[in-house]
Amino acid sequence: MGRHFQQVIKKLGIEDQVLKKSILASDGVETMKLVLAKKVEIGIAQMSEVIQADRSALVGPFPPEYELATRYSLYCKNRDQDKLASFIGLLQSPFGNQVFRSSGLRPVQ
């Protein structure tokens, strides 16, 4: 069980009830394997891991007050390089935004 989810169930006051019924997996991919094999009723994993395993298994994200977003950034010394500039443009394009969204990720801003 991830640290974030443990904090969520503690905040909701249901930690003991959930932990009694939990099967712990090593990571989100293993969690989704348990869900898809119908060995568990629900699984908690990163949205991108759920979508990679089986898009139809996705119920949706946590409400904003319980959501955990990890931000990554792209650093480059010389943004003016032609290939790099076109790559950045692709990431920020409507197509790039669509790919990020369909993969359960937030688009580049």
DSSP file (Angstrom, degrees, kcal/mol; ACC not computed):
  #  RESIDUE AA STRUCTURE BP1 BP2  ACC     N-H-->O    O-->H-N    N-H-->O    O-->H-N    TCO  KAPPA ALPHA  PHI   PSI    X-CA   Y-CA   Z-CA
    1    1 A M              0   0    0      0, 0.0     2,-0.1     0, 0.0    23,-0.1   0.000 360.0 360.0 360.0 132.1    0.0    0.0    0.0
    2    2 A G     >  -     0   0    0     42,-0.2     4,-2.2     1,-0.1     5,-0.2  -0.347 360.0-120.7 -71.3 151.6    1.4    3.3   -0.9
    3    3 A R  H  > S+     0   0    0      1,-0.2     4,-2.0     2,-0.2     5,-0.2   0.885 112.2  53.7 -58.8 -40.6    2.1    6.0    1.7
    4    4 A H  H  > S+     0   0    0      1,-0.2     4,-2.1     2,-0.2    -1,-0.2   0.943 108.5  47.5 -63.0 -47.3   -0.3    8.4    0.1
    5    5 A F  H  > S+     0   0    0      1,-0.2     4,-2.6     2,-0.2     5,-0.3   0.884 108.9  55.2 -63.1 -36.6   -3.2    6.0    0.1
    6    6 A Q  H  X S+     0   0    0     -4,-2.2     4,-1.7     1,-0.2    -1,-0.2   0.897 108.2  48.9 -61.2 -39.3   -2.5    5.1    3.7
    7    7 A Q  H  X S+     0   0    0     -4,-2.0     4,-2.5     2,-0.2    -2,-0.2   0.883 109.8  52.9 -66.3 -37.7   -2.7    8.9    4.5
    8    8 A V  H  X S+     0   0    0     -4,-2.1     4,-2.1     2,-0.2    -2,-0.2   0.947 110.8  44.2 -63.4 -49.5   -6.0    9.1    2.6
    9    9 A I  H  <>S+     0   0    0     -4,-2.6     5,-2.5     1,-0.2     6,-0.8   0.831 113.5  52.0 -69.3 -28.6   -7.7    6.2    4.5
   10   10 A K  H ><5S+     0   0    0     -4,-1.7     3,-1.1    -5,-0.3    -1,-0.2   0.932 109.4  49.3 -67.6 -44.8   -6.4    7.5    7.8
   11   11 A K  H 3<5S+     0   0    0     -4,-2.5    -2,-0.2     1,-0.3    -1,-0.2   0.856 111.1  50.6 -61.2 -35.9   -7.8   11.0    7.0
   12   12 A L  T 3<5S-     0   0    0     -4,-2.1    -1,-0.3    -5,-0.2    -2,-0.2   0.576 112.7-121.5 -79.3  -9.1  -11.2    9.4    6.1
   13   13 A G  T < 5S+     0   0    0     -3,-1.1    -3,-0.2    -4,-0.5     4,-0.1   0.748  87.4 102.4  76.9  23.4  -11.2    7.4    9.4
   14   14 A I     >< +     0   0    0     -5,-2.5     4,-2.5    -6,-0.2     5,-0.3   0.158  36.2 114.7-122.6  17.2  -11.4    4.0    7.7
   15   15 A E  H  > S+     0   0    0     -6,-0.8     4,-2.8     1,-0.2     5,-0.2   0.924  78.3  46.5 -57.9 -49.7   -7.8    2.9    8.0
   16   16 A D  H  > S+     0   0    0      1,-0.2     4,-1.8     2,-0.2    -1,-0.2   0.915 114.0  47.9 -61.7 -44.0   -8.4   -0.1   10.3
   17   17 A Q  H  > S+     0   0    0      1,-0.2     4,-0.8     2,-0.2    -1,-0.2   0.909 115.6  44.4 -64.0 -42.0  -11.4   -1.4    8.2
   18   18 A V  H >< S+     0   0    0     -4,-2.5     3,-0.9     1,-0.2     4,-0.5   0.925 111.2  52.6 -69.4 -44.5   -9.5   -1.1    5.0
   19   19 A L  H >< S+     0   0    0     -4,-2.8     3,-0.9    -5,-0.3    -1,-0.2   0.847 102.7  59.2 -62.7 -33.9   -6.3   -2.7    6.3
   20   20 A K  H 3< S+     0   0    0     -4,-1.8    -1,-0.3     1,-0.2    -2,-0.2   0.815 114.2  37.1 -62.4 -29.8   -8.2   -5.7    7.6
   21   21 A K  T << S+     0   0    0     -3,-0.9    -1,-0.2    -4,-0.8    -2,-0.2   0.349  95.9 117.4-103.4   4.4   -9.3   -6.5    4.1
   22   22 A S    <   -     0   0    0     -3,-0.9     2,-0.5    -4,-0.5    -3,-0.0  -0.464  44.6-164.6 -84.9 144.8   -6.2   -5.5    2.2
   23   23 A I        -     0   0    0     -2,-0.2     2,-0.4     8,-0.0    -2,-0.0  -0.998  24.7-140.3-116.9 122.2   -3.9   -7.6    0.1
   24   24 A L        -     0   0    0     -2,-0.5     2,-0.3   -23,-0.1    -2,-0.0  -0.709  15.9-165.5 -91.9 131.7   -0.6   -5.7   -0.4
   25   25 A A        -     0   0    0     -2,-0.4     3,-0.1     1,-0.1     6,-0.0  -0.720  30.4-117.4-107.6 161.8    1.1   -5.8   -3.8
   26   26 A S  S    S-     0   0    0     -2,-0.3     2,-0.3     1,-0.1    -1,-0.1   0.788  87.3 -20.5 -72.0 -26.7    4.6   -4.8   -4.5
   27   27 A D  S  > S-     0   0    0      1,-0.1     4,-2.1   -25,-0.0     5,-0.1  -0.943  79.4 -77.0-165.0-177.3    3.6   -2.0   -6.9
   28   28 A G  H  > S+     0   0    0     -2,-0.3     4,-2.4     1,-0.2     5,-0.2   0.839 123.7  54.7 -64.6 -35.0    0.8   -0.7   -9.1
   29   29 A V  H  > S+     0   0    0      2,-0.2     4,-1.8     1,-0.2    -1,-0.2   0.934 110.6  45.7 -64.8 -45.2    1.5   -3.1  -11.9
   30   30 A E  H  > S+     0   0    0      1,-0.2     4,-1.9     2,-0.2    -2,-0.2   0.872 110.1  55.8 -65.0 -36.3    1.1   -6.1   -9.5
   31   31 A T  H  X S+     0   0    0     -4,-2.1     4,-2.0     1,-0.2    -2,-0.2   0.938 107.8  47.9 -58.8 -47.2   -2.0   -4.4   -8.0
   32   32 A M  H  X S+     0   0    0     -4,-2.4     4,-2.9     1,-0.2    -1,-0.2   0.838 106.5  57.2 -66.6 -32.3   -3.6   -4.3  -11.5
   33   33 A K  H  X S+     0   0    0     -4,-1.8     4,-1.8     2,-0.2    -1,-0.2   0.908 107.6  48.7 -62.7 -40.7   -2.6   -8.0  -12.1
   34   34 A L  H  <>S+     0   0    0     -4,-1.9     5,-2.7     2,-0.2     6,-0.9   0.902 113.0  47.6 -64.1 -41.3   -4.6   -8.9   -8.9
   35   35 A V  H ><5S+     0   0    0     -4,-2.0     3,-1.6     1,-0.2    -2,-0.2   0.946 113.2  46.7 -64.2 -48.7   -7.6   -6.9  -10.1
   36   36 A L  H 3<5S+     0   0    0     -4,-2.9    -1,-0.2     1,-0.3    -2,-0.2   0.802 110.4  52.5 -67.4 -28.7   -7.6   -8.3  -13.6
   37   37 A A  T 3<5S-     0   0    0     -4,-1.8    -1,-0.3    -5,-0.2    -2,-0.2   0.426 112.9-123.1 -83.5   1.6   -7.2  -11.9  -12.3
   38   38 A K  T < 5S+     0   0    0     -3,-1.6    -3,-0.2    -4,-0.1    -2,-0.1   0.813  75.5 128.1  59.6  33.8  -10.3  -11.1  -10.0
   39   39 A K  S   <S+     0   0    0     -5,-2.7     2,-0.3    -6,-0.2    -4,-0.2   0.592  74.4  30.8 -90.1 -13.7   -8.3  -11.9   -6.9
   40   40 A V  S    S-     0   0    0     -6,-0.9    -2,-0.1    -5,-0.1    -1,-0.1  -0.957  72.8-135.2-138.3 157.5   -9.3   -8.6   -5.4
   41   41 A E  S    S+     0   0    0     -2,-0.3     2,-0.3     1,-0.2    -1,-0.1   0.871  87.3   9.5 -81.8 -38.7  -12.4   -6.4   -5.7
   42   42 A I        -     0   0    0      2,-0.0     2,-0.4    -4,-0.0    -1,-0.2  -0.958  62.5-158.7-139.2 157.9  -10.6   -3.1   -6.1
   43   43 A G        -     0   0    0     -2,-0.3     2,-0.6    -3,-0.1   -15,-0.0  -0.991   9.9-146.2-136.5 146.1   -7.1   -1.9   -6.6
   44   44 A I        +     0   0    0     -2,-0.4     2,-0.3     6,-0.0   -42,-0.2  -0.959  40.7 134.4-113.6 119.0   -5.5    1.5   -5.9
   45   45 A A        -     0   0    0     -2,-0.6     2,-0.1   -14,-0.1    -2,-0.1  -0.937  61.5 -67.4-152.1 169.8   -2.7    2.4   -8.3
   46   46 A Q    >>  -     0   0    0     -2,-0.3     4,-2.0     1,-0.1     3,-0.8  -0.391  48.0-120.3 -62.5 142.7   -1.5    5.4  -10.4
   47   47 A M  H 3> S+     0   0    0      1,-0.3     4,-2.6     2,-0.2     5,-0.2   0.870 112.9  55.9 -55.3 -39.9   -4.0    6.2  -13.1
   48   48 A S  H 3> S+     0   0    0     56,-0.3     4,-1.9     1,-0.2    -1,-0.3   0.850 106.9  50.2 -64.3 -33.0   -1.3    5.6  -15.8
   49   49 A E  H <> S+     0   0    0     -3,-0.8     4,-1.8     2,-0.2    -1,-0.2   0.882 110.2  49.6 -71.7 -38.2   -0.7    2.1  -14.5
   50   50 A V  H  X S+     0   0    0     -4,-2.0     4,-3.0     2,-0.2     7,-0.2   0.942 111.8  48.5 -63.5 -46.9   -4.4    1.3  -14.5
   51   51 A I  H  X S+     0   0    0     -4,-2.6     4,-0.6     1,-0.2    -2,-0.2   0.888 110.1  51.5 -62.8 -39.9   -4.8    2.5  -18.1
   52   52 A Q  H  < S+     0   0    0     -4,-1.9    -1,-0.2    -5,-0.2    -2,-0.2   0.872 114.9  43.3 -64.0 -36.1   -1.8    0.5  -19.2
   53   53 A A  H  < S-     0   0    0     -4,-1.8    -2,-0.2     1,-0.2     2,-0.2   0.947 140.9 -26.6 -75.5 -49.9   -3.2   -2.6  -17.7
   54   54 A D  H ><  -     0   0    0     -4,-3.0     3,-2.4    -5,-0.2     4,-0.4  -0.622  49.0-155.3-171.2 102.7   -6.8   -2.3  -18.8
   55   55 A R  G >< S+     0   0    0     -4,-0.6     3,-1.6     1,-0.3    -4,-0.1   0.815  95.6  62.8 -53.5 -34.4   -8.5    1.1  -19.5
   56   56 A S  G 3  S+     0   0    0      1,-0.3    -1,-0.3    -5,-0.1    -5,-0.1   0.680  94.2  62.8 -69.7 -14.5  -11.9   -0.4  -18.8
   57   57 A A  G <  S+     0   0    0     -3,-2.4     2,-0.4    -7,-0.2    -1,-0.3   0.586  78.9 108.2 -82.9 -10.1  -10.8   -1.1  -15.2
   58   58 A L    <   +     0   0    0     -3,-1.6   -11,-0.0    -4,-0.4    -3,-0.0  -0.539  38.3 174.7 -74.5 123.2  -10.4    2.6  -14.5
   59   59 A V        -     0   0    0     -2,-0.4    -1,-0.2     1,-0.3    -2,-0.0   0.841  53.9 -94.3 -90.3 -43.3  -13.0    4.1  -12.3
   60   60 A G        -     0   0    0      3,-0.0    -1,-0.3   -13,-0.0     2,-0.0  -0.847  44.9 -54.4 150.2 176.2  -11.4    7.5  -12.1
   61   61 A P        -     0   0    0      0, 0.0     6,-0.1     0, 0.0   -15,-0.0  -0.296  59.0 -93.6 -77.2 164.7   -9.1    9.7  -10.1
   62   62 A F        -     0   0    0      1,-0.1     5,-0.1     4,-0.1     6,-0.0  -0.375  56.7 -85.2 -65.5 156.0   -9.4   10.5   -6.4
   63   63 A P    >>  -     0   0    0      0, 0.0     3,-2.6     0, 0.0     4,-0.9  -0.313  49.4-101.0 -58.2 152.4  -11.3   13.8   -5.6
   64   64 A P  G >4 S+     0   0    0      0, 0.0     3,-0.7     0, 0.0    -2,-0.1   0.807 121.3  60.0 -49.8 -36.4   -8.9   16.8   -5.8
   65   65 A E  G 34 S+     0   0    0      1,-0.2    -3,-0.0     3,-0.0     0, 0.0   0.673 115.5  34.8 -70.3 -13.3   -8.6   17.0   -2.0
   66   66 A Y  G <4 S+     0   0    0     -3,-2.6    -1,-0.2     2,-0.0   -58,-0.1   0.374  93.6 115.8-115.3   0.4   -7.1   13.4   -1.9
   67   67 A E    <<  -     0   0    0     -4,-0.9     2,-0.5    -3,-0.7     0, 0.0  -0.374  49.2-155.6 -73.8 147.8   -5.2   13.5   -5.2
   68   68 A L        -     0   0    0     -2,-0.1     2,-0.5     2,-0.0    -6,-0.1  -0.983  11.5-171.5-123.5 118.9   -1.5   13.2   -5.4
   69   69 A A        -     0   0    0     -2,-0.5     2,-0.5     2,-0.0    -2,-0.0  -0.939   9.2-156.7-114.3 129.1    0.2   14.7   -8.4
   70   70 A T        -     0   0    0     -2,-0.5     2,-0.5     2,-0.0    -2,-0.0  -0.903  12.6-153.1-102.0 127.3    3.9   14.2   -9.2
   71   71 A R        -     0   0    0     -2,-0.5     2,-0.3     2,-0.0    -2,-0.0  -0.863  11.3-173.6-104.9 132.7    5.4   16.8  -11.4
   72   72 A Y        -     0   0    0     -2,-0.5     2,-0.3     2,-0.0    -2,-0.0  -0.823   8.7-154.8-114.3 158.9    8.3   16.2  -13.6
   73   73 A S        -     0   0    0     -2,-0.3     2,-0.5     2,-0.0    -2,-0.0  -0.950  13.1-130.6-136.2 158.5   10.1   18.8  -15.6
   74   74 A L        -     0   0    0     -2,-0.3     2,-0.4     2,-0.0    -2,-0.0  -0.925  23.6-169.3-106.9 125.8   12.3   18.9  -18.7
   75   75 A Y        +     0   0    0     -2,-0.5     2,-0.3     4,-0.0    -2,-0.0  -0.951  10.2 168.8-116.4 135.5   15.6   20.7  -18.5
   76   76 A C        -     0   0    0     -2,-0.4     3,-0.3     1,-0.1    -2,-0.0  -0.995  31.9-143.9-145.4 141.9   17.7   21.6  -21.4
   77   77 A K  S    S+     0   0    0     -2,-0.3     2,-0.5     1,-0.3    -1,-0.1   0.910  97.0  28.4 -68.9 -42.3   20.7   23.9  -21.7
   78   78 A N    >   +     0   0    0      1,-0.1     3,-1.5     2,-0.0    -1,-0.3  -0.822  60.8 178.8-128.0  91.9   19.9   25.2  -25.2
   79   79 A R  T 3  S+     0   0    0     -2,-0.5    -1,-0.1    -3,-0.3     9,-0.1   0.659  75.3  74.0 -65.8 -15.7   16.2   25.3  -25.9
   80   80 A D  T 3   +     0   0    0      4,-0.1    -1,-0.3     5,-0.1     2,-0.1   0.551  63.2 118.7 -80.1  -6.6   16.9   26.8  -29.4
   81   81 A Q    <>  -     0   0    0     -3,-1.5     4,-3.1     1,-0.1     5,-0.2  -0.404  70.0-129.0 -60.4 133.8   18.2   23.5  -30.8
   82   82 A D  H  > S+     0   0    0      1,-0.2     4,-2.2     2,-0.2     5,-0.2   0.908 104.0  43.7 -54.2 -51.3   15.9   22.6  -33.7
   83   83 A K  H  > S+     0   0    0      1,-0.2     4,-1.9     2,-0.2    -1,-0.2   0.899 116.5  47.2 -65.6 -39.9   15.2   19.1  -32.7
   84   84 A L  H  > S+     0   0    0      2,-0.2     4,-2.6     1,-0.2     5,-0.2   0.917 110.7  51.7 -67.5 -43.0   14.7   20.0  -29.1
   85   85 A A  H  X S+     0   0    0     -4,-3.1     4,-2.2     1,-0.2    -2,-0.2   0.894 110.9  47.9 -61.6 -39.7   12.4   22.9  -29.9
   86   86 A S  H  X S+     0   0    0     -4,-2.2     4,-2.0    -5,-0.2    -1,-0.2   0.860 110.9  51.7 -71.1 -33.3   10.2   20.6  -32.1
   87   87 A F  H  X S+     0   0    0     -4,-1.9     4,-2.3     2,-0.2    -2,-0.2   0.931 111.1  46.8 -65.6 -45.2   10.1   18.0  -29.4
   88   88 A I  H  X S+     0   0    0     -4,-2.6     4,-1.9     1,-0.2    -2,-0.2   0.906 111.0  52.9 -62.1 -41.8    9.0   20.6  -26.8
   89   89 A G  H  X S+     0   0    0     -4,-2.2     4,-0.7    -5,-0.2    -1,-0.2   0.889 108.2  50.5 -60.3 -39.5    6.4   21.9  -29.4
   90   90 A L  H >< S+     0   0    0     -4,-2.0     3,-0.8     1,-0.2     6,-0.6   0.920 108.6  51.5 -64.9 -43.8    5.0   18.4  -29.8
   91   91 A L  H 3< S+     0   0    0     -4,-2.3    17,-0.6     1,-0.2    -1,-0.2   0.859 115.9  41.7 -60.2 -35.5    4.7   17.9  -26.0
   92   92 A Q  H 3< S+     0   0    0     -4,-1.9    -1,-0.2    -5,-0.2    -2,-0.2   0.474  95.6 103.8 -91.8  -3.3    2.8   21.2  -25.8
   93   93 A S  S <X S-     0   0    0     -3,-0.8     4,-2.8    -4,-0.7     5,-0.2  -0.247  87.5-106.1 -76.1 165.3    0.6   20.7  -28.9
   94   94 A P  H  > S+     0   0    0      0, 0.0     4,-2.2     0, 0.0     5,-0.1   0.887 124.3  51.9 -56.4 -38.9   -3.0   19.7  -28.9
   95   95 A F  H  > S+     0   0    0      2,-0.2     4,-2.3     1,-0.2     5,-0.2   0.935 109.4  48.8 -63.3 -45.3   -1.9   16.2  -30.1
   96   96 A G  H  > S+     0   0    0     -6,-0.6     4,-2.5     1,-0.2    -1,-0.2   0.911 110.6  51.1 -59.7 -43.4    0.6   16.0  -27.2
   97   97 A N  H  X S+     0   0    0     -4,-2.8     4,-2.6     1,-0.2    -1,-0.2   0.898 109.4  50.7 -60.1 -41.1   -2.1   17.1  -24.7
   98   98 A Q  H  X S+     0   0    0     -4,-2.2     4,-2.7     2,-0.2    -2,-0.2   0.904 110.0  49.5 -64.4 -42.1   -4.5   14.4  -26.1
   99   99 A V  H  X S+     0   0    0     -4,-2.3     4,-1.0     2,-0.2    -2,-0.2   0.924 112.2  47.8 -64.1 -44.5   -1.8   11.7  -25.7
  100  100 A F  H ><>S+     0   0    0     -4,-2.5     5,-2.9     1,-0.2     3,-0.7   0.951 113.8  46.9 -60.5 -49.1   -1.1   12.7  -22.1
  101  101 A R  H ><5S+     0   0    0     -4,-2.6     3,-1.9     1,-0.2    -2,-0.2   0.917 110.3  51.7 -60.9 -44.5   -4.8   12.8  -21.2
  102  102 A S  H 3<5S+     0   0    0     -4,-2.7    -1,-0.2     1,-0.3    -2,-0.2   0.690 108.4  53.6 -68.5 -16.1   -5.5    9.4  -22.8
  103  103 A S  T <<5S-     0   0    0     -4,-1.0    -1,-0.3    -3,-0.7    -2,-0.2   0.324 123.1-104.7 -97.3   6.4   -2.6    7.9  -20.8
  104  104 A G  T < 5S+     0   0    0     -3,-1.9   -56,-0.3     1,-0.3     2,-0.3   0.699  83.8 119.8  80.2  19.6   -4.0    9.2  -17.6
  105  105 A L      < -     0   0    0     -5,-2.9    -1,-0.3    -6,-0.2    -2,-0.2  -0.796  68.0-108.0-115.0 157.2   -1.5   12.0  -17.3
  106  106 A R        -     0   0    0     -2,-0.3     3,-0.1    -3,-0.1    -5,-0.0  -0.625  42.7-106.8 -80.7 143.2   -1.9   15.8  -17.1
  107  107 A P        -     0   0    0      0, 0.0     2,-0.2     0, 0.0   -10,-0.1  -0.219  39.4 -92.2 -65.3 159.0   -0.8   17.7  -20.3
  108  108 A V              0   0    0    -17,-0.6   -11,-0.1   -15,-0.1    -8,-0.0  -0.500 360.0 360.0 -69.7 138.6    2.3   19.7  -20.4
  109  109 A Q              0   0    0     -2,-0.2    -1,-0.1    -3,-0.1   -17,-0.1   0.394 360.0 360.0-108.0 360.0    1.8   23.3  -19.4
